[in-house]
Amino acid sequence: MSLDEIDRIPSLLPQWVESSRQYCINGKVASYIPELSKAPIEALGIHLIDAQGHSMSAGDSDLLFTMQSISKVFTLILALMDNGEDVVFDKVGMEPTGDNFNSMLKLELVQPGIPFNPLINAGAIAISSLIAGNSPIEKSERVLNFLRVLSNNRSLAYDMDVYRSESETANLNRSMAYFLKDNGVLDGQVEDVLDIYFRHCSISVTCADLAQMALVLALNGKSPETGETLIPRRYVQIAKTFMITCGMYNASGEFAIQVGLPAKSGVSGGILTMVPGRYGIGIVGPALNRKGNSIAGVALLETLSNEFDWSLF
């Protein structure tokens, strides 16, 4: 950390969390997955870690929550490591949609009928079909173990209540998956692929877990503990580019202007972001804005980015 940040972040972070918490009242907890509706609407927490292992937390940073769409960044990376770019981008595109993350509108309207990018639901379902393994359980365990390595937390596990809740109510995701199968985009049996997707979305984490994963991306795929390459640099570059252009749903452009950092959000209220080369950051704030992003978490990141000039642009 710079001297200015060392001096200011620890003392001001709790204050900034509390001032951002006021925005929770203007948000709503996700309810289309019933189990997510149980999250505390007023919660807000952050964990930040630097390349030397110094870390700090504030607010409700110990709250457990599921990764949801944040996991899509890492299934994309794993699919690239398993298959290479040509195979992956034969199944998904590279462009923002401008639509809601669960929209299937352009699958039929825009040829060749593949999802616009791997961070929308349709794209992430297609990516889930590309994870290597001999069974849905083996593929899911590969995703889980990959995240355990990146988070430096061997105890990461599924939240089975969220998994069941998501699986039982996923009518729209099922519609997308069967459409993709009919279009020749989806490899494998639809229900098997969906099971992989539901499982990686339901992996339970804390802000510290997200921050550690983010730090690996911030360091271009290298382990902050050992310097070992965990992810090829090229695939980190691809993932971070998607995070900038698509990571905050159809508010990604606004987030790029106001915060200017690669980020990925999830409807449980999590946000994974980073200052490249310097910090990994994990945030949770279950109260969401209309675009599906943590309303208080975004406000907190705007404050941090503006105070320390973290924007890449």
Summary of the structure (lengths in Angstrom):
residues: 313
radius of gyration: 18.1
end to end distance: 20.1
largest distance: 57.3
contacts: 1141
relative contact order: 0.19
helix: 52%
strand: 13%
